[in-house]
Amino acid sequence: MAKFEIFKDVRGEYRWRLRSANGQIFAIGGEGFKQKSGAENGIAAVKRDAVAAEITDLSDSPLATTISSKMEPGMAKKKLPPPM
């Protein structure tokens, strides 16, 4: 079963991530929070809003090319620190 995890990053901010049943991370909240409740609210928003979320395919869009060109090399492979 997939699970959300709340952890502190290297700056001491609370973050969340979503792990699949086999342990792979497949979603990470993009913002750190000073309060744990911020991460909890982020998880609640994902759980609430993702149920009815539409899928928009931007793979052939110039916008997708612009976004991917601004990503750091290896960005998708960066590892977050383990939960404390």
mmCIF file of the N, C-alpha and C atoms, coordinates in Angstrom:
data_MODEL
# 
_entry.id   MODEL 
# 
loop_
_atom_site.group_PDB 
_atom_site.id 
_atom_site.type_symbol 
_atom_site.label_atom_id 
_atom_site.label_alt_id 
_atom_site.label_comp_id 
_atom_site.label_asym_id 
_atom_site.label_entity_id 
_atom_site.label_seq_id 
_atom_site.pdbx_PDB_ins_code 
_atom_site.Cartn_x 
_atom_site.Cartn_y 
_atom_site.Cartn_z 
_atom_site.occupancy 
_atom_site.B_iso_or_equiv 
_atom_site.pdbx_formal_charge 
_atom_site.auth_seq_id 
_atom_site.auth_comp_id 
_atom_site.auth_asym_id 
_atom_site.auth_atom_id 
_atom_site.pdbx_PDB_model_num 
ATOM 1   N N  . MET A 1 1  ? 0.837   -1.172 0.000   1.00 0.00 ? 1  MET A N  1 
ATOM 2   C CA . MET A 1 1  ? 0.000   0.000  0.000   1.00 0.00 ? 1  MET A CA 1 
ATOM 3   C C  . MET A 1 1  ? 0.889   1.246  0.000   1.00 0.00 ? 1  MET A C  1 
ATOM 4   N N  . ALA A 1 2  ? 0.534   2.214  -0.792  1.00 0.00 ? 2  ALA A N  1 
ATOM 5   C CA . ALA A 1 2  ? 1.274   3.476  -0.836  1.00 0.00 ? 2  ALA A CA 1 
ATOM 6   C C  . ALA A 1 2  ? 1.101   4.212  0.489   1.00 0.00 ? 2  ALA A C  1 
ATOM 7   N N  . LYS A 1 3  ? 2.075   5.074  0.806   1.00 0.00 ? 3  LYS A N  1 
ATOM 8   C CA . LYS A 1 3  ? 1.973   5.849  2.044   1.00 0.00 ? 3  LYS A CA 1 
ATOM 9   C C  . LYS A 1 3  ? 2.634   7.206  1.881   1.00 0.00 ? 3  LYS A C  1 
ATOM 10  N N  . PHE A 1 4  ? 2.072   8.187  2.559   1.00 0.00 ? 4  PHE A N  1 
ATOM 11  C CA . PHE A 1 4  ? 2.683   9.505  2.659   1.00 0.00 ? 4  PHE A CA 1 
ATOM 12  C C  . PHE A 1 4  ? 3.645   9.484  3.839   1.00 0.00 ? 4  PHE A C  1 
ATOM 13  N N  . GLU A 1 5  ? 4.769   10.176 3.675   1.00 0.00 ? 5  GLU A N  1 
ATOM 14  C CA . GLU A 1 5  ? 5.741   10.327 4.759   1.00 0.00 ? 5  GLU A CA 1 
ATOM 15  C C  . GLU A 1 5  ? 5.979   11.812 4.989   1.00 0.00 ? 5  GLU A C  1 
ATOM 16  N N  . ILE A 1 6  ? 6.057   12.200 6.235   1.00 0.00 ? 6  ILE A N  1 
ATOM 17  C CA . ILE A 1 6  ? 6.454   13.556 6.609   1.00 0.00 ? 6  ILE A CA 1 
ATOM 18  C C  . ILE A 1 6  ? 7.843   13.442 7.218   1.00 0.00 ? 6  ILE A C  1 
ATOM 19  N N  . PHE A 1 7  ? 8.742   14.314 6.774   1.00 0.00 ? 7  PHE A N  1 
ATOM 20  C CA . PHE A 1 7  ? 10.113  14.272 7.279   1.00 0.00 ? 7  PHE A CA 1 
ATOM 21  C C  . PHE A 1 7  ? 10.672  15.682 7.343   1.00 0.00 ? 7  PHE A C  1 
ATOM 22  N N  . LYS A 1 8  ? 11.792  15.839 8.028   1.00 0.00 ? 8  LYS A N  1 
ATOM 23  C CA . LYS A 1 8  ? 12.497  17.119 8.071   1.00 0.00 ? 8  LYS A CA 1 
ATOM 24  C C  . LYS A 1 8  ? 13.658  17.066 7.096   1.00 0.00 ? 8  LYS A C  1 
ATOM 25  N N  . ASP A 1 9  ? 13.828  18.152 6.337   1.00 0.00 ? 9  ASP A N  1 
ATOM 26  C CA . ASP A 1 9  ? 14.942  18.217 5.398   1.00 0.00 ? 9  ASP A CA 1 
ATOM 27  C C  . ASP A 1 9  ? 16.192  18.757 6.105   1.00 0.00 ? 9  ASP A C  1 
ATOM 28  N N  . VAL A 1 10 ? 17.249  18.960 5.348   1.00 0.00 ? 10 VAL A N  1 
ATOM 29  C CA . VAL A 1 10 ? 18.522  19.400 5.936   1.00 0.00 ? 10 VAL A CA 1 
ATOM 30  C C  . VAL A 1 10 ? 18.434  20.792 6.556   1.00 0.00 ? 10 VAL A C  1 
ATOM 31  N N  . ARG A 1 11 ? 17.426  21.587 6.157   1.00 0.00 ? 11 ARG A N  1 
ATOM 32  C CA . ARG A 1 11 ? 17.235  22.919 6.743   1.00 0.00 ? 11 ARG A CA 1 
ATOM 33  C C  . ARG A 1 11 ? 16.281  22.893 7.932   1.00 0.00 ? 11 ARG A C  1 
ATOM 34  N N  . GLY A 1 12 ? 15.813  21.697 8.284   1.00 0.00 ? 12 GLY A N  1 
ATOM 35  C CA . GLY A 1 12 ? 14.903  21.573 9.412   1.00 0.00 ? 12 GLY A CA 1 
ATOM 36  C C  . GLY A 1 12 ? 13.455  21.862 9.072   1.00 0.00 ? 12 GLY A C  1 
ATOM 37  N N  . GLU A 1 13 ? 13.141  21.961 7.778   1.00 0.00 ? 13 GLU A N  1 
ATOM 38  C CA . GLU A 1 13 ? 11.763  22.207 7.361   1.00 0.00 ? 13 GLU A CA 1 
ATOM 39  C C  . GLU A 1 13 ? 11.030  20.886 7.151   1.00 0.00 ? 13 GLU A C  1 
ATOM 40  N N  . TYR A 1 14 ? 9.742   20.910 7.424   1.00 0.00 ? 14 TYR A N  1 
ATOM 41  C CA . TYR A 1 14 ? 8.907   19.725 7.225   1.00 0.00 ? 14 TYR A CA 1 
ATOM 42  C C  . TYR A 1 14 ? 8.535   19.603 5.753   1.00 0.00 ? 14 TYR A C  1 
ATOM 43  N N  . ARG A 1 15 ? 8.632   18.400 5.242   1.00 0.00 ? 15 ARG A N  1 
ATOM 44  C CA . ARG A 1 15 ? 8.269   18.098 3.856   1.00 0.00 ? 15 ARG A CA 1 
ATOM 45  C C  . ARG A 1 15 ? 7.488   16.799 3.832   1.00 0.00 ? 15 ARG A C  1 
ATOM 46  N N  . TRP A 1 16 ? 6.855   16.532 2.684   1.00 0.00 ? 16 TRP A N  1 
ATOM 47  C CA . TRP A 1 16 ? 6.154   15.261 2.521   1.00 0.00 ? 16 TRP A CA 1 
ATOM 48  C C  . TRP A 1 16 ? 6.579   14.609 1.215   1.00 0.00 ? 16 TRP A C  1 
ATOM 49  N N  . ARG A 1 17 ? 6.414   13.295 1.178   1.00 0.00 ? 17 ARG A N  1 
ATOM 50  C CA . ARG A 1 17 ? 6.638   12.534 -0.041  1.00 0.00 ? 17 ARG A CA 1 
ATOM 51  C C  . ARG A 1 17 ? 5.666   11.359 -0.036  1.00 0.00 ? 17 ARG A C  1 
ATOM 52  N N  . LEU A 1 18 ? 5.424   10.809 -1.211  1.00 0.00 ? 18 LEU A N  1 
ATOM 53  C CA . LEU A 1 18 ? 4.518   9.677  -1.361  1.00 0.00 ? 18 LEU A CA 1 
ATOM 54  C C  . LEU A 1 18 ? 5.314   8.505  -1.900  1.00 0.00 ? 18 LEU A C  1 
ATOM 55  N N  . ARG A 1 19 ? 5.257   7.384  -1.192  1.00 0.00 ? 19 ARG A N  1 
ATOM 56  C CA . ARG A 1 19 ? 5.973   6.169  -1.594  1.00 0.00 ? 19 ARG A CA 1 
ATOM 57  C C  . ARG A 1 19 ? 4.976   5.125  -2.076  1.00 0.00 ? 19 ARG A C  1 
ATOM 58  N N  . SER A 1 20 ? 5.381   4.394  -3.108  1.00 0.00 ? 20 SER A N  1 
ATOM 59  C CA . SER A 1 20 ? 4.571   3.276  -3.586  1.00 0.00 ? 20 SER A CA 1 
ATOM 60  C C  . SER A 1 20 ? 4.749   2.091  -2.641  1.00 0.00 ? 20 SER A C  1 
ATOM 61  N N  . ALA A 1 21 ? 3.976   1.048  -2.869  1.00 0.00 ? 21 ALA A N  1 
ATOM 62  C CA . ALA A 1 21 ? 4.046   -0.144 -2.017  1.00 0.00 ? 21 ALA A CA 1 
ATOM 63  C C  . ALA A 1 21 ? 5.430   -0.780 -2.029  1.00 0.00 ? 21 ALA A C  1 
ATOM 64  N N  . ASN A 1 22 ? 6.169   -0.627 -3.149  1.00 0.00 ? 22 ASN A N  1 
ATOM 65  C CA . ASN A 1 22 ? 7.505   -1.229 -3.217  1.00 0.00 ? 22 ASN A CA 1 
ATOM 66  C C  . ASN A 1 22 ? 8.597   -0.285 -2.712  1.00 0.00 ? 22 ASN A C  1 
ATOM 67  N N  . GLY A 1 23 ? 8.209   0.858  -2.146  1.00 0.00 ? 23 GLY A N  1 
ATOM 68  C CA . GLY A 1 23 ? 9.171   1.763  -1.529  1.00 0.00 ? 23 GLY A CA 1 
ATOM 69  C C  . GLY A 1 23 ? 9.692   2.875  -2.412  1.00 0.00 ? 23 GLY A C  1 
ATOM 70  N N  . GLN A 1 24 ? 9.321   2.884  -3.685  1.00 0.00 ? 24 GLN A N  1 
ATOM 71  C CA . GLN A 1 24 ? 9.793   3.935  -4.589  1.00 0.00 ? 24 GLN A CA 1 
ATOM 72  C C  . GLN A 1 24 ? 9.044   5.241  -4.316  1.00 0.00 ? 24 GLN A C  1 
ATOM 73  N N  . ILE A 1 25 ? 9.767   6.342  -4.343  1.00 0.00 ? 25 ILE A N  1 
ATOM 74  C CA . ILE A 1 25 ? 9.150   7.657  -4.176  1.00 0.00 ? 25 ILE A CA 1 
ATOM 75  C C  . ILE A 1 25 ? 8.583   8.074  -5.528  1.00 0.00 ? 25 ILE A C  1 
ATOM 76  N N  . PHE A 1 26 ? 7.290   8.411  -5.556  1.00 0.00 ? 26 PHE A N  1 
ATOM 77  C CA . PHE A 1 26 ? 6.740   8.865  -6.827  1.00 0.00 ? 26 PHE A CA 1 
ATOM 78  C C  . PHE A 1 26 ? 6.068   10.221 -6.742  1.00 0.00 ? 26 PHE A C  1 
ATOM 79  N N  . ALA A 1 27 ? 6.105   10.879 -5.607  1.00 0.00 ? 27 ALA A N  1 
ATOM 80  C CA . ALA A 1 27 ? 5.657   12.269 -5.498  1.00 0.00 ? 27 ALA A CA 1 
ATOM 81  C C  . ALA A 1 27 ? 6.356   12.901 -4.303  1.00 0.00 ? 27 ALA A C  1 
ATOM 82  N N  . ILE A 1 28 ? 6.751   14.165 -4.477  1.00 0.00 ? 28 ILE A N  1 
ATOM 83  C CA . ILE A 1 28 ? 7.416   14.916 -3.418  1.00 0.00 ? 28 ILE A CA 1 
ATOM 84  C C  . ILE A 1 28 ? 6.805   16.308 -3.389  1.00 0.00 ? 28 ILE A C  1 
ATOM 85  N N  . GLY A 1 29 ? 6.421   16.746 -2.206  1.00 0.00 ? 29 GLY A N  1 
ATOM 86  C CA . GLY A 1 29 ? 5.921   18.110 -2.072  1.00 0.00 ? 29 GLY A CA 1 
ATOM 87  C C  . GLY A 1 29 ? 7.037   19.088 -2.399  1.00 0.00 ? 29 GLY A C  1 
ATOM 88  N N  . GLY A 1 30 ? 6.719   20.129 -3.123  1.00 0.00 ? 30 GLY A N  1 
ATOM 89  C CA . GLY A 1 30 ? 7.738   21.060 -3.584  1.00 0.00 ? 30 GLY A CA 1 
ATOM 90  C C  . GLY A 1 30 ? 8.107   22.156 -2.610  1.00 0.00 ? 30 GLY A C  1 
ATOM 91  N N  . GLU A 1 31 ? 7.482   22.184 -1.452  1.00 0.00 ? 31 GLU A N  1 
ATOM 92  C CA . GLU A 1 31 ? 7.692   23.283 -0.521  1.00 0.00 ? 31 GLU A CA 1 
ATOM 93  C C  . GLU A 1 31 ? 8.019   22.747 0.862   1.00 0.00 ? 31 GLU A C  1 
ATOM 94  N N  . GLY A 1 32 ? 8.941   23.403 1.545   1.00 0.00 ? 32 GLY A N  1 
ATOM 95  C CA . GLY A 1 32 ? 9.236   23.068 2.929   1.00 0.00 ? 32 GLY A CA 1 
ATOM 96  C C  . GLY A 1 32 ? 8.420   23.965 3.850   1.00 0.00 ? 32 GLY A C  1 
ATOM 97  N N  . PHE A 1 33 ? 8.078   23.463 5.028   1.00 0.00 ? 33 PHE A N  1 
ATOM 98  C CA . PHE A 1 33 ? 7.245   24.207 5.967   1.00 0.00 ? 33 PHE A CA 1 
ATOM 99  C C  . PHE A 1 33 ? 7.920   24.285 7.329   1.00 0.00 ? 33 PHE A C  1 
ATOM 100 N N  . LYS A 1 34 ? 7.744   25.408 8.004   1.00 0.00 ? 34 LYS A N  1 
ATOM 101 C CA . LYS A 1 34 ? 8.288   25.576 9.356   1.00 0.00 ? 34 LYS A CA 1 
ATOM 102 C C  . LYS A 1 34 ? 7.497   24.749 10.368  1.00 0.00 ? 34 LYS A C  1 
ATOM 103 N N  . GLN A 1 35 ? 6.209   24.572 10.101  1.00 0.00 ? 35 GLN A N  1 
ATOM 104 C CA . GLN A 1 35 ? 5.334   23.811 10.986  1.00 0.00 ? 35 GLN A CA 1 
ATOM 105 C C  . GLN A 1 35 ? 4.945   22.488 10.335  1.00 0.00 ? 35 GLN A C  1 
ATOM 106 N N  . LYS A 1 36 ? 4.853   21.433 11.123  1.00 0.00 ? 36 LYS A N  1 
ATOM 107 C CA . LYS A 1 36 ? 4.439   20.128 10.603  1.00 0.00 ? 36 LYS A CA 1 
ATOM 108 C C  . LYS A 1 36 ? 3.047   20.208 9.972   1.00 0.00 ? 36 LYS A C  1 
ATOM 109 N N  . SER A 1 37 ? 2.196   21.060 10.511  1.00 0.00 ? 37 SER A N  1 
ATOM 110 C CA . SER A 1 37 ? 0.834   21.193 9.990   1.00 0.00 ? 37 SER A CA 1 
ATOM 111 C C  . SER A 1 37 ? 0.827   21.636 8.527   1.00 0.00 ? 37 SER A C  1 
ATOM 112 N N  . GLY A 1 38 ? 1.844   22.372 8.096   1.00 0.00 ? 38 GLY A N  1 
ATOM 113 C CA . GLY A 1 38 ? 1.937   22.770 6.689   1.00 0.00 ? 38 GLY A CA 1 
ATOM 114 C C  . GLY A 1 38 ? 2.086   21.561 5.784   1.00 0.00 ? 38 GLY A C  1 
ATOM 115 N N  . ALA A 1 39 ? 2.936   20.622 6.178   1.00 0.00 ? 39 ALA A N  1 
ATOM 116 C CA . ALA A 1 39 ? 3.108   19.390 5.396   1.00 0.00 ? 39 ALA A CA 1 
ATOM 117 C C  . ALA A 1 39 ? 1.836   18.550 5.449   1.00 0.00 ? 39 ALA A C  1 
ATOM 118 N N  . GLU A 1 40 ? 1.205   18.492 6.618   1.00 0.00 ? 40 GLU A N  1 
ATOM 119 C CA . GLU A 1 40 ? -0.049  17.740 6.747   1.00 0.00 ? 40 GLU A CA 1 
ATOM 120 C C  . GLU A 1 40 ? -1.134  18.331 5.851   1.00 0.00 ? 40 GLU A C  1 
ATOM 121 N N  . ASN A 1 41 ? -1.203  19.662 5.785   1.00 0.00 ? 41 ASN A N  1 
ATOM 122 C CA . ASN A 1 41 ? -2.179  20.318 4.910   1.00 0.00 ? 41 ASN A CA 1 
ATOM 123 C C  . ASN A 1 41 ? -1.873  20.046 3.441   1.00 0.00 ? 41 ASN A C  1 
ATOM 124 N N  . GLY A 1 42 ? -0.596  19.994 3.085   1.00 0.00 ? 42 GLY A N  1 
ATOM 125 C CA . GLY A 1 42 ? -0.209  19.662 1.709   1.00 0.00 ? 42 GLY A CA 1 
ATOM 126 C C  . GLY A 1 42 ? -0.658  18.266 1.321   1.00 0.00 ? 42 GLY A C  1 
ATOM 127 N N  . ILE A 1 43 ? -0.478  17.314 2.215   1.00 0.00 ? 43 ILE A N  1 
ATOM 128 C CA . ILE A 1 43 ? -0.932  15.938 1.967   1.00 0.00 ? 43 ILE A CA 1 
ATOM 129 C C  . ILE A 1 43 ? -2.445  15.912 1.800   1.00 0.00 ? 43 ILE A C  1 
ATOM 130 N N  . ALA A 1 44 ? -3.157  16.611 2.681   1.00 0.00 ? 44 ALA A N  1 
ATOM 131 C CA . ALA A 1 44 ? -4.622  16.641 2.599   1.00 0.00 ? 44 ALA A CA 1 
ATOM 132 C C  . ALA A 1 44 ? -5.079  17.227 1.266   1.00 0.00 ? 44 ALA A C  1 
ATOM 133 N N  . ALA A 1 45 ? -4.391  18.269 0.789   1.00 0.00 ? 45 ALA A N  1 
ATOM 134 C CA . ALA A 1 45 ? -4.757  18.883 -0.489  1.00 0.00 ? 45 ALA A CA 1 
ATOM 135 C C  . ALA A 1 45 ? -4.547  17.918 -1.646  1.00 0.00 ? 45 ALA A C  1 
ATOM 136 N N  . VAL A 1 46 ? -3.446  17.184 -1.631  1.00 0.00 ? 46 VAL A N  1 
ATOM 137 C CA . VAL A 1 46 ? -3.191  16.205 -2.699  1.00 0.00 ? 46 VAL A CA 1 
ATOM 138 C C  . VAL A 1 46 ? -4.256  15.120 -2.670  1.00 0.00 ? 46 VAL A C  1 
ATOM 139 N N  . LYS A 1 47 ? -4.549  14.601 -1.494  1.00 0.00 ? 47 LYS A N  1 
ATOM 140 C CA . LYS A 1 47 ? -5.555  13.539 -1.377  1.00 0.00 ? 47 LYS A CA 1 
ATOM 141 C C  . LYS A 1 47 ? -6.929  14.029 -1.845  1.00 0.00 ? 47 LYS A C  1 
ATOM 142 N N  . ARG A 1 48 ? -7.261  15.257 -1.537  1.00 0.00 ? 48 ARG A N  1 
ATOM 143 C CA . ARG A 1 48 ? -8.555  15.827 -1.915  1.00 0.00 ? 48 ARG A CA 1 
ATOM 144 C C  . ARG A 1 48 ? -8.621  16.136 -3.411  1.00 0.00 ? 48 ARG A C  1 
ATOM 145 N N  . ASP A 1 49 ? -7.585  16.792 -3.938  1.00 0.00 ? 49 ASP A N  1 
ATOM 146 C CA . ASP A 1 49 ? -7.644  17.312 -5.305  1.00 0.00 ? 49 ASP A CA 1 
ATOM 147 C C  . ASP A 1 49 ? -7.252  16.306 -6.376  1.00 0.00 ? 49 ASP A C  1 
ATOM 148 N N  . ALA A 1 50 ? -6.418  15.337 -6.046  1.00 0.00 ? 50 ALA A N  1 
ATOM 149 C CA . ALA A 1 50 ? -5.941  14.395 -7.066  1.00 0.00 ? 50 ALA A CA 1 
ATOM 150 C C  . ALA A 1 50 ? -7.032  13.446 -7.541  1.00 0.00 ? 50 ALA A C  1 
ATOM 151 N N  . VAL A 1 51 ? -8.038  13.221 -6.731  1.00 0.00 ? 51 VAL A N  1 
ATOM 152 C CA . VAL A 1 51 ? -9.110  12.291 -7.091  1.00 0.00 ? 51 VAL A CA 1 
ATOM 153 C C  . VAL A 1 51 ? -9.778  12.697 -8.400  1.00 0.00 ? 51 VAL A C  1 
ATOM 154 N N  . ALA A 1 52 ? -10.011 13.982 -8.591  1.00 0.00 ? 52 ALA A N  1 
ATOM 155 C CA . ALA A 1 52 ? -10.713 14.459 -9.782  1.00 0.00 ? 52 ALA A CA 1 
ATOM 156 C C  . ALA A 1 52 ? -9.787  15.204 -10.749 1.00 0.00 ? 52 ALA A C  1 
ATOM 157 N N  . ALA A 1 53 ? -8.486  15.101 -10.544 1.00 0.00 ? 53 ALA A N  1 
ATOM 158 C CA . ALA A 1 53 ? -7.548  15.846 -11.391 1.00 0.00 ? 53 ALA A CA 1 
ATOM 159 C C  . ALA A 1 53 ? -7.579  15.346 -12.831 1.00 0.00 ? 53 ALA A C  1 
ATOM 160 N N  . GLU A 1 54 ? -7.540  16.286 -13.757 1.00 0.00 ? 54 GLU A N  1 
ATOM 161 C CA . GLU A 1 54 ? -7.463  15.946 -15.174 1.00 0.00 ? 54 GLU A CA 1 
ATOM 162 C C  . GLU A 1 54 ? -6.016  15.661 -15.541 1.00 0.00 ? 54 GLU A C  1 
ATOM 163 N N  . ILE A 1 55 ? -5.837  14.929 -16.620 1.00 0.00 ? 55 ILE A N  1 
ATOM 164 C CA . ILE A 1 55 ? -4.500  14.689 -17.160 1.00 0.00 ? 55 ILE A CA 1 
ATOM 165 C C  . ILE A 1 55 ? -4.346  15.570 -18.390 1.00 0.00 ? 55 ILE A C  1 
ATOM 166 N N  . THR A 1 56 ? -3.320  16.403 -18.407 1.00 0.00 ? 56 THR A N  1 
ATOM 167 C CA . THR A 1 56 ? -3.024  17.261 -19.547 1.00 0.00 ? 56 THR A CA 1 
ATOM 168 C C  . THR A 1 56 ? -1.691  16.824 -20.118 1.00 0.00 ? 56 THR A C  1 
ATOM 169 N N  . ASP A 1 57 ? -1.694  16.371 -21.361 1.00 0.00 ? 57 ASP A N  1 
ATOM 170 C CA . ASP A 1 57 ? -0.468  15.895 -22.011 1.00 0.00 ? 57 ASP A CA 1 
ATOM 171 C C  . ASP A 1 57 ? 0.252   17.076 -22.647 1.00 0.00 ? 57 ASP A C  1 
ATOM 172 N N  . LEU A 1 58 ? 1.377   17.452 -22.083 1.00 0.00 ? 58 LEU A N  1 
ATOM 173 C CA . LEU A 1 58 ? 2.187   18.550 -22.607 1.00 0.00 ? 58 LEU A CA 1 
ATOM 174 C C  . LEU A 1 58 ? 3.445   18.047 -23.303 1.00 0.00 ? 58 LEU A C  1 
ATOM 175 N N  . SER A 1 59 ? 3.512   16.749 -23.552 1.00 0.00 ? 59 SER A N  1 
ATOM 176 C CA . SER A 1 59 ? 4.747   16.177 -24.080 1.00 0.00 ? 59 SER A CA 1 
ATOM 177 C C  . SER A 1 59 ? 5.121   16.723 -25.449 1.00 0.00 ? 59 SER A C  1 
ATOM 178 N N  . ASP A 1 60 ? 4.160   17.166 -26.243 1.00 0.00 ? 60 ASP A N  1 
ATOM 179 C CA . ASP A 1 60 ? 4.467   17.736 -27.559 1.00 0.00 ? 60 ASP A CA 1 
ATOM 180 C C  . ASP A 1 60 ? 4.376   19.253 -27.560 1.00 0.00 ? 60 ASP A C  1 
ATOM 181 N N  . SER A 1 61 ? 4.278   19.845 -26.396 1.00 0.00 ? 61 SER A N  1 
ATOM 182 C CA . SER A 1 61 ? 4.113   21.285 -26.276 1.00 0.00 ? 61 SER A CA 1 
ATOM 183 C C  . SER A 1 61 ? 5.464   21.981 -26.147 1.00 0.00 ? 61 SER A C  1 
ATOM 184 N N  . PRO A 1 62 ? 5.600   23.169 -26.748 1.00 0.00 ? 62 PRO A N  1 
ATOM 185 C CA . PRO A 1 62 ? 6.834   23.945 -26.538 1.00 0.00 ? 62 PRO A CA 1 
ATOM 186 C C  . PRO A 1 62 ? 7.042   24.276 -25.061 1.00 0.00 ? 62 PRO A C  1 
ATOM 187 N N  . LEU A 1 63 ? 5.946   24.382 -24.308 1.00 0.00 ? 63 LEU A N  1 
ATOM 188 C CA . LEU A 1 63 ? 6.047   24.660 -22.879 1.00 0.00 ? 63 LEU A CA 1 
ATOM 189 C C  . LEU A 1 63 ? 6.805   23.549 -22.168 1.00 0.00 ? 63 LEU A C  1 
ATOM 190 N N  . ALA A 1 64 ? 6.534   22.310 -22.521 1.00 0.00 ? 64 ALA A N  1 
ATOM 191 C CA . ALA A 1 64 ? 7.226   21.177 -21.893 1.00 0.00 ? 64 ALA A CA 1 
ATOM 192 C C  . ALA A 1 64 ? 8.723   21.252 -22.157 1.00 0.00 ? 64 ALA A C  1 
ATOM 193 N N  . THR A 1 65 ? 9.097   21.635 -23.360 1.00 0.00 ? 65 THR A N  1 
ATOM 194 C CA . THR A 1 65 ? 10.511  21.773 -23.704 1.00 0.00 ? 65 THR A CA 1 
ATOM 195 C C  . THR A 1 65 ? 11.149  22.885 -22.887 1.00 0.00 ? 65 THR A C  1 
ATOM 196 N N  . THR A 1 66 ? 10.440  23.993 -22.720 1.00 0.00 ? 66 THR A N  1 
ATOM 197 C CA . THR A 1 66 ? 10.954  25.115 -21.941 1.00 0.00 ? 66 THR A CA 1 
ATOM 198 C C  . THR A 1 66 ? 11.165  24.715 -20.490 1.00 0.00 ? 66 THR A C  1 
ATOM 199 N N  . ILE A 1 67 ? 10.199  24.025 -19.921 1.00 0.00 ? 67 ILE A N  1 
ATOM 200 C CA . ILE A 1 67 ? 10.310  23.617 -18.521 1.00 0.00 ? 67 ILE A CA 1 
ATOM 201 C C  . ILE A 1 67 ? 11.456  22.635 -18.339 1.00 0.00 ? 67 ILE A C  1 
ATOM 202 N N  . SER A 1 68 ? 11.535  21.625 -19.192 1.00 0.00 ? 68 SER A N  1 
ATOM 203 C CA . SER A 1 68 ? 12.576  20.612 -19.013 1.00 0.00 ? 68 SER A CA 1 
ATOM 204 C C  . SER A 1 68 ? 13.967  21.186 -19.242 1.00 0.00 ? 68 SER A C  1 
ATOM 205 N N  . SER A 1 69 ? 14.087  22.200 -20.095 1.00 0.00 ? 69 SER A N  1 
ATOM 206 C CA . SER A 1 69 ? 15.407  22.777 -20.334 1.00 0.00 ? 69 SER A CA 1 
ATOM 207 C C  . SER A 1 69 ? 15.883  23.599 -19.141 1.00 0.00 ? 69 SER A C  1 
ATOM 208 N N  . LYS A 1 70 ? 14.963  24.011 -18.271 1.00 0.00 ? 70 LYS A N  1 
ATOM 209 C CA . LYS A 1 70 ? 15.338  24.787 -17.091 1.00 0.00 ? 70 LYS A CA 1 
ATOM 210 C C  . LYS A 1 70 ? 15.687  23.906 -15.899 1.00 0.00 ? 70 LYS A C  1 
ATOM 211 N N  . MET A 1 71 ? 15.460  22.613 -16.018 1.00 0.00 ? 71 MET A N  1 
ATOM 212 C CA . MET A 1 71 ? 15.776  21.699 -14.923 1.00 0.00 ? 71 MET A CA 1 
ATOM 213 C C  . MET A 1 71 ? 17.280  21.464 -14.867 1.00 0.00 ? 71 MET A C  1 
ATOM 214 N N  . GLU A 1 72 ? 17.771  21.298 -13.668 1.00 0.00 ? 72 GLU A N  1 
ATOM 215 C CA . GLU A 1 72 ? 19.185  20.992 -13.506 1.00 0.00 ? 72 GLU A CA 1 
ATOM 216 C C  . GLU A 1 72 ? 19.469  19.601 -14.053 1.00 0.00 ? 72 GLU A C  1 
ATOM 217 N N  . PRO A 1 73 ? 20.664  19.384 -14.579 1.00 0.00 ? 73 PRO A N  1 
ATOM 218 C CA . PRO A 1 73 ? 21.007  18.028 -15.010 1.00 0.00 ? 73 PRO A CA 1 
ATOM 219 C C  . PRO A 1 73 ? 20.885  17.061 -13.837 1.00 0.00 ? 73 PRO A C  1 
ATOM 220 N N  . GLY A 1 74 ? 20.235  15.950 -14.074 1.00 0.00 ? 74 GLY A N  1 
ATOM 221 C CA . GLY A 1 74 ? 20.074  14.937 -13.044 1.00 0.00 ? 74 GLY A CA 1 
ATOM 222 C C  . GLY A 1 74 ? 19.065  15.278 -11.968 1.00 0.00 ? 74 GLY A C  1 
ATOM 223 N N  . MET A 1 75 ? 18.277  16.329 -12.185 1.00 0.00 ? 75 MET A N  1 
ATOM 224 C CA . MET A 1 75 ? 17.333  16.771 -11.166 1.00 0.00 ? 75 MET A CA 1 
ATOM 225 C C  . MET A 1 75 ? 16.389  15.655 -10.729 1.00 0.00 ? 75 MET A C  1 
ATOM 226 N N  . ALA A 1 76 ? 15.894  14.886 -11.659 1.00 0.00 ? 76 ALA A N  1 
ATOM 227 C CA . ALA A 1 76 ? 14.947  13.826 -11.321 1.00 0.00 ? 76 ALA A CA 1 
ATOM 228 C C  . ALA A 1 76 ? 15.603  12.719 -10.500 1.00 0.00 ? 76 ALA A C  1 
ATOM 229 N N  . LYS A 1 77 ? 16.918  12.652 -10.506 1.00 0.00 ? 77 LYS A N  1 
ATOM 230 C CA . LYS A 1 77 ? 17.615  11.580 -9.797  1.00 0.00 ? 77 LYS A CA 1 
ATOM 231 C C  . LYS A 1 77 ? 18.108  11.997 -8.418  1.00 0.00 ? 77 LYS A C  1 
ATOM 232 N N  . LYS A 1 78 ? 17.882  13.266 -8.046  1.00 0.00 ? 78 LYS A N  1 
ATOM 233 C CA . LYS A 1 78 ? 18.352  13.710 -6.740  1.00 0.00 ? 78 LYS A CA 1 
ATOM 234 C C  . LYS A 1 78 ? 17.623  12.964 -5.643  1.00 0.00 ? 78 LYS A C  1 
ATOM 235 N N  . LYS A 1 79 ? 18.349  12.614 -4.603  1.00 0.00 ? 79 LYS A N  1 
ATOM 236 C CA . LYS A 1 79 ? 17.750  11.898 -3.481  1.00 0.00 ? 79 LYS A CA 1 
ATOM 237 C C  . LYS A 1 79 ? 17.549  12.854 -2.317  1.00 0.00 ? 79 LYS A C  1 
ATOM 238 N N  . LEU A 1 80 ? 16.424  12.702 -1.675  1.00 0.00 ? 80 LEU A N  1 
ATOM 239 C CA . LEU A 1 80 ? 16.155  13.477 -0.475  1.00 0.00 ? 80 LEU A CA 1 
ATOM 240 C C  . LEU A 1 80 ? 16.715  12.731 0.725   1.00 0.00 ? 80 LEU A C  1 
ATOM 241 N N  . PRO A 1 81 ? 17.021  13.460 1.775   1.00 0.00 ? 81 PRO A N  1 
ATOM 242 C CA . PRO A 1 81 ? 17.529  12.780 2.964   1.00 0.00 ? 81 PRO A CA 1 
ATOM 243 C C  . PRO A 1 81 ? 16.445  11.898 3.567   1.00 0.00 ? 81 PRO A C  1 
ATOM 244 N N  . PRO A 1 82 ? 16.828  10.839 4.258   1.00 0.00 ? 82 PRO A N  1 
ATOM 245 C CA . PRO A 1 82 ? 15.826  9.985  4.902   1.00 0.00 ? 82 PRO A CA 1 
ATOM 246 C C  . PRO A 1 82 ? 15.141  10.749 6.027   1.00 0.00 ? 82 PRO A C  1 
ATOM 247 N N  . PRO A 1 83 ? 13.954  10.314 6.408   1.00 0.00 ? 83 PRO A N  1 
ATOM 248 C CA . PRO A 1 83 ? 13.270  10.988 7.516   1.00 0.00 ? 83 PRO A CA 1 
ATOM 249 C C  . PRO A 1 83 ? 14.099  10.891 8.791   1.00 0.00 ? 83 PRO A C  1 
ATOM 250 N N  . MET A 1 84 ? 14.003  11.903 9.617   1.00 0.00 ? 84 MET A N  1 
ATOM 251 C CA . MET A 1 84 ? 14.744  11.911 10.890  1.00 0.00 ? 84 MET A CA 1 
ATOM 252 C C  . MET A 1 84 ? 13.951  11.202 11.956  1.00 0.00 ? 84 MET A C  1 
# 
